[in-house]
Amino acid sequence: MSGRGRHVVLRTGQHMPLLGLGCSQMGGEELSAAVTAALDAGYRLVDTAYFYGNEGVVGEALRRWLGRTGTPREDIFVVTKLPNIGMHTGGPEKFLKKSLDQLRLDYVDLYLVHTPVGYKAKNDTDVFPRDDQGYPCLDDATDIISVWKEMEKVAKAGLAKNIGVSNFNIKQLRKVIANATILPAVLQVELNVYLQQPQVQEYCRRQNIVITAYAPFGSPGRFNTGCKSGSCPCDGDGGCGWVLEDPVVRLVAESHSITPAQVLLRFLVQQNIATIPKSANPTRIAQNNDIWGFKLTETEMEALKTRDKGEAGRRFGPNYAYYQRVRDHPEFPH
Ligand SMILES: NC(=O)c1ccc[n+]([C@@H]2O[C@H](COP(=O)([O-])OP(=O)(O)OC[C@H]3O[C@@H](n4cnc5c(N)ncnc54)[C@H](OP(=O)(O)O)[C@@H]3O)[C@@H](O)[C@H]2O)c1
């Protein structure tokens, strides 16, 4: 299914699909069906994380699909991530081995440090440990350079074909790069038409780091509950940050007879930015991958670039309720 223009080449020479299925906020039968629908629709990348607690379901769905179709394992690009409780000596090896067990794989194609913010672990399963007052057990001593050295070990051991980071800012990337023997292949960050991060894009381009954009639709399932019901203050004009409702995105979609979601994804892959939309809906899963038969014009790309809201477009930032107290950590990136 995958052809020219659907991949980006990583610094290791490995080809990474530009589009994959995001697997957060799904589990059980729903996730299993989503992974199967995605692979059937031609996706060749799945993005999961130890933090999501669903690697077992992903692994089982993958195993069944490979068996049914006779597709070799090497044709699928599997991404998972080091949890925030594993940011210490031996953490990456220990947690990657646990992920591989769950995924039923010998290696992952890409292993990412999920976040620069480390937590003090209570055990191996509580990925968001809290103290008696309910505050996250942050590990203020998190040392991203030594974490990266541990990541290099799992790459050298062949447990991960590529290693990278997620949610790191430019300063943190610089720090890692200045001390690395294996350079990060990928930076996975929140990025979409409302949060385009041109400086991060430019820095990564210069450093030969491929960007994967998460939340390409602004993660509406997580952040917008009222927009469609009419109770949202933006009245559906996109002012709430729900980028799927943006008027320019909608105009471009209408002119190509495609959906706003397809515009948002095409906007990214056309710039060689990989992306991992999440959907549990088989029709939308297939539609989100149907972005290879058209091209946005230069004028359309420029018009979409003007929709950037800068930091105001960030949803997973300091105002995200989930990050209460987490933003006090010395390595909080935003
Ligand atoms: N590294 C990190 O820290 C990090 C953080 C967040 C996310 N991620 C990764 O990135 C992936 C994607 O991010 P995300 O899930 O937060 O946000 P997203 O992909 O921007 O949005 C997902 C939401 O959009 C809806 N949707 C999907 N396709 C659609 C379409 N064609 N039209 C309209 N709505 C559509 C989905 O609903 P339905 O399911 O009902 O279709 C879901 O509610 C995650 O699954 C995860 O793998 C990584």
The ligand as a Tripos MOL2 file, in Angstrom:
@<TRIPOS>MOLECULE
LIG
   48    52     1     0     0
SMALL
NO_CHARGES

@<TRIPOS>ATOM
      1 N1          3.6830   12.0450   22.9000 N.am      1 LIG1
      2 C1          2.6770   12.5440   23.5790 C.2       1 LIG1
      3 O1          2.8130   13.1050   24.6700 O.2       1 LIG1
      4 C2          1.2950   12.4380   22.9930 C.ar      1 LIG1
      5 C3          0.2510   13.2250   23.5140 C.ar      1 LIG1
      6 C4         -1.0030   13.1070   22.9330 C.ar      1 LIG1
      7 C5         -1.2100   12.2390   21.8770 C.ar      1 LIG1
      8 N2         -0.1800   11.4700   21.4060 N.ar      1 LIG1
      9 C6         -0.3700   10.5190   20.2930 C.3       1 LIG1
     10 O2         -1.0030   11.2030   19.2230 O.3       1 LIG1
     11 C7         -2.2200   10.5550   18.8770 C.3       1 LIG1
     12 C8         -3.2140   11.5490   18.3760 C.3       1 LIG1
     13 O3         -3.4610   12.5920   19.2900 O.3       1 LIG1
     14 P1         -4.8650   12.7930   20.0170 P.3       1 LIG1
     15 O4         -5.5830   11.5050   20.0820 O.co2     1 LIG1
     16 O5         -4.6440   13.4940   21.2930 O.co2     1 LIG1
     17 O6         -5.6210   13.8310   19.0920 O.3       1 LIG1
     18 P2         -6.1580   13.9050   17.5700 P.3       1 LIG1
     19 O7         -5.6400   12.7760   16.7750 O.co2     1 LIG1
     20 O8         -5.9050   15.2910   17.1490 O.co2     1 LIG1
     21 O9         -7.7130   13.7850   17.7550 O.3       1 LIG1
     22 C9         -8.3720   12.5790   17.9950 C.3       1 LIG1
     23 C10        -9.8560   12.9120   18.0380 C.3       1 LIG1
     24 O10       -10.2930   13.3150   16.7310 O.3       1 LIG1
     25 C11       -11.4220   12.5490   16.3290 C.3       1 LIG1
     26 N3        -11.2910   12.2580   14.8870 N.ar      1 LIG1
     27 C12       -10.4730   11.3640   14.2930 C.ar      1 LIG1
     28 N4        -10.6050   11.4050   12.9560 N.ar      1 LIG1
     29 C13       -11.5360   12.3590   12.6860 C.ar      1 LIG1
     30 C14       -12.1140   12.8530   11.4980 C.ar      1 LIG1
     31 N5        -11.7420   12.3860   10.3070 N.pl3     1 LIG1
     32 N6        -13.0420   13.8360   11.6020 N.ar      1 LIG1
     33 C15       -13.4200   14.3120   12.8090 C.ar      1 LIG1
     34 N7        -12.9060   13.8760   13.9920 N.ar      1 LIG1
     35 C16       -11.9710   12.9020   13.9250 C.ar      1 LIG1
     36 C17       -11.3590   11.2810   17.1550 C.3       1 LIG1
     37 O11       -12.6620   10.7910   17.3750 O.3       1 LIG1
     38 P3        -13.0460    9.2630   16.9480 P.3       1 LIG1
     39 O12       -12.1000    8.3530   17.6810 O.co2     1 LIG1
     40 O13       -14.4500    9.1330   17.4050 O.co2     1 LIG1
     41 O14       -12.8990    9.1760   15.4590 O.co2     1 LIG1
     42 C18       -10.7380   11.7700   18.4550 C.3       1 LIG1
     43 O15       -11.7270   12.2900   19.3160 O.3       1 LIG1
     44 C19        -2.6040    9.8230   20.1590 C.3       1 LIG1
     45 O16        -3.5180    8.7900   19.9340 O.3       1 LIG1
     46 C20        -1.2680    9.3440   20.6410 C.3       1 LIG1
     47 O17        -0.8690    8.1760   19.9520 O.3       1 LIG1
     48 C21         1.0700   11.5890   21.9300 C.ar      1 LIG1
@<TRIPOS>BOND
     1     1     2 1
     2     2     3 2
     3     2     4 1
     4     4     5 ar
     5     4    48 ar
     6     5     6 ar
     7     6     7 ar
     8     7     8 ar
     9     8     9 1
    10     8    48 ar
    11     9    10 1
    12     9    46 1
    13    10    11 1
    14    11    12 1
    15    11    44 1
    16    12    13 1
    17    13    14 1
    18    14    15 2
    19    14    16 1
    20    14    17 1
    21    17    18 1
    22    18    19 2
    23    18    20 1
    24    18    21 1
    25    21    22 1
    26    22    23 1
    27    23    24 1
    28    23    42 1
    29    24    25 1
    30    25    26 1
    31    25    36 1
    32    26    27 ar
    33    26    35 ar
    34    27    28 ar
    35    28    29 ar
    36    29    30 ar
    37    29    35 ar
    38    30    31 1
    39    30    32 ar
    40    32    33 ar
    41    33    34 ar
    42    34    35 ar
    43    36    37 1
    44    36    42 1
    45    37    38 1
    46    38    39 2
    47    38    40 1
    48    38    41 1
    49    42    43 1
    50    44    45 1
    51    44    46 1
    52    46    47 1
@<TRIPOS>SUBSTRUCTURE
     1 LIG1         1 GROUP 0 **** ****
